[in-house]
């Protein structure tokens, strides 16, 4: 009694929030307890499918490949098959993607440290551990709430803190930042949701 296990559908390698993720949908009529196994190959070693230990016999329908990759500068593709008992579906391949040039950036998260005459702003990124040392940067905008006039602070490295003298600022001021990355061209994230603070000096 061998069940014909249909292969996963819509197999897609996508780049989201600094990560490279393989996603798929269960094949038609898949049993509820079906599991999946993922492998990947890189363009410099075609037909050498590498195992992804954390995506072997998994119940979920996605696999984060970022930290399994041997290089961030070579195009890769992945494949997935369904496994159920002793039945296995055929493998289904994704398209090729390149982490370095296809990576999609998430907006940074801003932390504001307000003191008497200054504000220190730092940006943290939701990065996978393995790409921490790539050179991520961010741009910061500062403006008075309701005004279109933005002061720009550009090209800060991820770990940098921007210190802004606030002695001359009175009122409600907003901050927003975007991540950027220099690959073949400059890539940007969306700007983060504004964070606003009241700055007013009695005196």
ABEGO torsion letter per residue (X at the ends): XBBBBBBBBGBBBBBBGGBBBBBBBBBBGBBAABBBBBBBBBAABBGBBBBBAAABGBABABBBAAAABABAABBBBBBBBBBBEABBBBBBBBBBBBAAAABBBBBBBBBBBBBAABBBBBBBBBBBAAAAABBBBBBBBBBBBGBABBBBBBGBBAABBBBBBAAABBEBBBBBBBBBBBBABBBBBBBBBBBBBBBBBBX
